[in-house]
Every structure is written in C-alpha cells, then in structure tokens.
Amino acid sequence: MKTNPEKIFLTKLFGNKRLHTLHFNKTGTRYFHIKVFDGTVQAIHNSYSLDTRNWLDNPKHTKPYQSQHILKAGEEKIIKYEIGKVHGQHDKVFVINHHLFKSASFSIREITD
C-alpha cells in the first residue's frame, strides 16, 4: 500500500489534463481510496469495445455493479472495481474532471493487503 499518494490536478475545459487513467495488467478485484481536495471528479470503470476500439463499454456483471462514482471536494471513498479483460485488453479506470469550467484535484491509491 502506498502511504503518501500524490495529489493529481485536473484542468478545466481546454486544459492539458482533464482526466487521469489507471492501467492494469491483471484481472481481479481492486480497491481504491480516492480523496477529492478541490472540484468534483468522476471515477469510471470501462471495458474495451471491439466496435469502437476504445474503452467505452460498461463492464458486464451478473450482479448489480456500480461502475461510476462522483465525488466532490472534501469527500473520500473506497471504491471496489472488478477488473476484467475483453478481446485481450484489460479494463481501465478513468478519473475525470466532472466540471467544464473549474479545476479539480484529488489523490488516489490502491489498497492492497
């Protein structure tokens, strides 16, 4: 477990960094602690789509599954994602600035045993 996660800044519309991407090389259950300092962020778990050749599909699950979470400044949350693999491509998690005209900052760390 990473003890001091770095603070990540997301810019507003037309900025250089509106999203942060988490890449994976293994499938399985992953837990993430997200803390928002400024603005609002949206964490989205997506699967690869062969139709678009991009990570735009919702993950397929047999049980109810929340793939999107919105957190505002001052909030923190532990999020559980089931990372899968579609067409040889592992799922990705995107953390996006939820507002067009305000910047956002947050930290994220994976929780491991």
C-alpha positions in Angstrom: 0.0 0.0 0.0 1.3 3.4 -1.0 1.3 5.6 2.1 1.6 9.1 0.6 -0.4 9.2 -2.6 0.5 12.2 -4.9 -2.0 15.0 -5.4 -3.3 14.9 -9.0 -4.5 18.1 -10.7 -7.2 18.0 -13.5 -7.6 21.1 -15.6 -10.9 22.7 -16.8 -12.1 22.7 -20.4 -9.3 23.1 -23.0 -6.7 22.3 -20.4 -3.9 19.8 -20.8 -5.1 17.2 -18.4 -8.8 16.7 -17.9 -8.5 13.0 -17.0 -6.3 10.5 -15.2 -6.1 6.9 -16.4 -5.3 3.8 -14.4 -4.0 0.9 -16.5 -4.0 -2.7 -15.4 -2.1 -5.9 -16.4 -4.0 -8.4 -14.3 -7.7 -9.1 -13.8 -9.4 -9.3 -10.4 -10.8 -7.3 -7.6 -9.1 -4.0 -6.9 -9.8 -1.4 -4.1 -9.0 2.3 -4.5 -9.1 5.1 -1.9 -10.0 8.4 -3.6 -9.9 11.7 -1.8 -11.0 14.9 -3.5 -9.4 18.2 -2.4 -10.9 20.7 -5.0 -13.7 20.5 -7.5 -15.6 17.3 -8.5 -14.3 14.2 -10.1 -16.0 11.2 -11.6 -14.3 7.7 -11.5 -15.4 5.4 -14.3 -14.6 1.8 -14.9 -14.8 0.9 -18.6 -14.2 -2.2 -20.7 -12.7 -2.4 -24.2 -15.1 -2.2 -27.1 -14.2 -4.0 -30.2 -16.7 -1.8 -32.1 -15.1 1.5 -31.3 -11.6 0.0 -30.5 -11.6 2.1 -27.3 -12.5 1.8 -23.6 -16.2 2.9 -23.8 -18.2 -0.2 -22.7 -19.7 -0.7 -19.3 -18.2 -3.8 -17.6 -20.5 -6.8 -17.9 -21.5 -8.3 -14.5 -24.2 -10.7 -13.4 -24.7 -8.9 -10.0 -25.6 -5.2 -9.6 -22.4 -3.3 -10.2 -21.6 0.4 -9.8 -19.0 1.4 -12.5 -19.3 5.2 -11.9 -18.8 7.3 -8.8 -18.9 11.1 -8.4 -17.0 12.7 -5.5 -17.0 16.3 -4.5 -14.4 18.4 -2.7 -13.9 17.2 0.9 -15.3 13.7 0.1 -13.3 10.5 0.2 -14.4 7.0 -0.7 -13.1 3.4 -1.0 -14.2 2.1 -4.4 -14.2 -1.6 -5.4 -13.8 -2.5 -9.1 -13.7 -5.9 -10.7 -11.1 -5.5 -13.4 -11.7 -7.8 -16.4 -10.3 -8.4 -19.8 -12.1 -8.2 -23.2 -10.6 -9.0 -26.6 -7.2 -9.3 -24.9 -7.5 -5.8 -23.4 -7.6 -5.2 -19.7 -10.3 -2.8 -18.3 -9.3 0.8 -17.4 -10.4 3.2 -14.8 -10.7 6.9 -15.7 -10.9 9.7 -13.2 -12.4 12.7 -15.0 -12.9 16.4 -14.0 -16.6 16.5 -13.7 -16.9 20.3 -14.3 -16.0 22.1 -17.5 -15.1 25.5 -16.0 -13.4 24.5 -12.7 -10.2 22.7 -12.0 -10.1 19.7 -9.7 -7.5 17.9 -7.5 -7.6 14.5 -5.9 -5.4 11.7 -4.7 -5.9 8.0 -5.4 -4.1 4.9 -4.1 -4.7 1.3 -4.5 -5.4 -0.6 -1.2 -3.5 -3.9 -1.0 -3.1 -6.4 1.8 
